[in-house]
């Protein structure tokens, strides 16, 4: 996908706002930055969210792993990435108070709208609260310039009464994130299944018995035998296993790697 320059300056900010960037919640939220807006030295990804039903724009591997953790969390009800710290005058004022440079466009030298990686809506009892989270690699926190920008961000959210924290790779369970990634696109039958919902339930009944009866057999072997037995396209049963895990209908220890070449150990003692 071709990259385009980030919209900066007063005109660019007005255009972003007119386009709905940084506005809305849930399905209607539109990130201030899309992956094609910014250069990246690493992974950039677009992922359709379970909770929002929209495409999320993630600008690093660390953001992607954290996003999967948020998807799995039953406390998080909404995730809004690349959230703008507006109005621009607020962060400019904070930078002046701190005596530090406000982030600028490297080409035009105009101030840019700062963003927070994630703003979350989190269930707290009978109510919901917003939280702001910035993800950073631990090594980056040794940079004076990074810390200056983080302090602008911290003070912005403090002035808005929103809890803000930094999340590093040491706080992200990568095995859990990788397991969720393996399951993620299989949560909705309509997104992957070549069988009807009724047929899927029949296959699931057979799979449940097969997993329980096959002892130490690798998951892939069990699912391929089920495909062969039922005359299914190879891979159908394994896709349904991923669906069952994504929906929490089958429970496993998600902090242990799920490997199709090994036995699937069910948390409830089914296998």
Residue pairs with C-beta under 8 A, 6 or more apart in sequence:
1 35
1 36
2 36
3 36
3 37
3 38
3 39
4 36
4 37
5 37
5 107
6 12
6 33
6 37
6 38
6 105
6 112
7 13
7 15
7 16
7 37
8 105
8 108
8 110
8 111
8 112
8 113
9 105
9 108
9 110
13 88
13 113
16 22
16 32
16 84
16 113
17 23
19 30
20 30
21 30
21 31
21 32
21 84
22 30
22 31
22 32
22 82
22 83
22 84
22 86
23 29
23 30
24 30
25 78
25 80
25 121
26 51
26 52
26 53
26 54
26 78
27 52
27 53
27 54
28 54
29 52
29 54
29 78
29 80
31 56
31 57
31 80
31 81
31 82
31 83
32 82
32 83
32 84
32 113
32 115
33 57
33 59
33 82
33 115
34 57
34 82
35 44
35 45
35 46
35 57
35 58
35 59
38 44
38 59
40 59
40 60
42 60
42 61
43 60
43 61
43 64
44 57
44 58
44 59
44 60
45 58
45 64
46 55
46 56
46 57
46 58
47 55
47 56
47 58
47 64
47 67
47 184
48 54
48 55
48 56
48 185
49 55
49 56
49 71
49 79
50 71
50 184
50 187
51 71
51 76
51 77
51 78
51 79
52 78
52 79
56 67
56 79
56 81
57 81
57 82
58 64
58 67
58 81
59 82
59 117
60 135
62 135
62 136
62 137
62 169
62 172
63 81
63 117
63 118
63 135
64 177
64 181
65 169
65 172
65 174
65 177
65 178
66 117
66 118
66 133
66 135
66 167
66 172
66 177
67 79
67 81
67 118
68 176
68 177
68 180
68 181
68 184
69 172
69 173
69 176
69 177
69 180
70 76
70 79
70 118
70 120
71 79
71 180
71 184
72 176
72 180
72 254
74 123
75 122
75 123
75 124
76 120
76 121
76 122
76 123
77 121
77 122
77 123
77 128
78 120
78 121
79 118
79 119
79 120
79 121
80 118
80 119
80 120
81 117
81 118
82 115
82 117
83 115
83 116
83 117
83 118
83 119
83 132
84 113
84 114
84 115
85 91
85 113
85 114
85 115
85 116
85 153
85 156
86 113
88 111
88 113
90 156
90 159
91 102
91 113
91 114
91 152
91 156
92 102
92 111
94 152
94 155
94 156
95 101
95 102
95 152
97 155
98 148
98 151
98 152
98 155
100 148
100 151
100 152
101 148
102 111
102 152
103 111
103 112
103 114
103 149
104 110
104 111
104 112
105 111
105 112
114 149
114 152
114 153
114 156
116 132
116 133
116 134
116 153
116 157
116 164
117 133
117 134
117 135
118 132
118 133
118 134
118 135
119 130
119 131
119 132
119 133
119 162
120 130
120 131
120 132
120 133
121 128
121 129
121 130
122 128
122 129
122 130
122 131
129 163
130 162
131 162
131 163
131 164
131 165
132 153
132 157
132 162
132 163
132 164
132 165
133 164
133 165
133 166
133 167
134 150
134 153
134 164
134 165
134 166
134 167
135 166
135 167
135 168
135 172
136 146
136 150
136 166
136 167
136 168
137 168
137 169
138 168
138 169
138 170
140 146
141 147
141 150
141 166
141 168
150 166
153 164
154 164
157 163
157 164
158 164
173 255
175 255
175 256
175 257
176 254
176 255
178 257
179 254
179 257
179 258
180 254
182 242
182 258
183 242
183 243
183 245
183 246
184 246
185 191
185 192
186 192
186 239
186 242
186 243
186 246
187 243
187 246
187 247
189 197
189 200
189 243
192 239
192 243
193 200
193 239
193 240
193 243
194 233
194 236
195 203
195 232
195 236
200 240
200 243
203 226
203 230
203 232
203 236
203 237
203 240
204 240
204 244
206 226
206 229
206 230
207 222
207 223
207 226
207 237
207 240
207 241
207 244
208 270
210 222
210 225
210 226
211 219
211 222
211 264
211 266
211 270
211 271
212 270
212 271
214 221
214 222
214 271
215 263
216 263
217 263
218 260
218 261
218 262
218 263
219 238
219 241
219 259
219 260
219 261
219 262
219 263
219 264
220 238
220 260
220 261
222 237
222 264
223 235
223 237
223 238
223 241
223 260
224 234
224 237
224 238
226 232
226 237
227 233
227 234
227 235
227 236
227 237
230 237
238 260
241 250
241 264
244 250
245 251
245 252
245 258
250 266
250 270
251 266
251 267
251 268
252 258
252 264
252 265
252 266
252 267
253 265
253 267
256 265
258 264
263 271
264 271
265 271
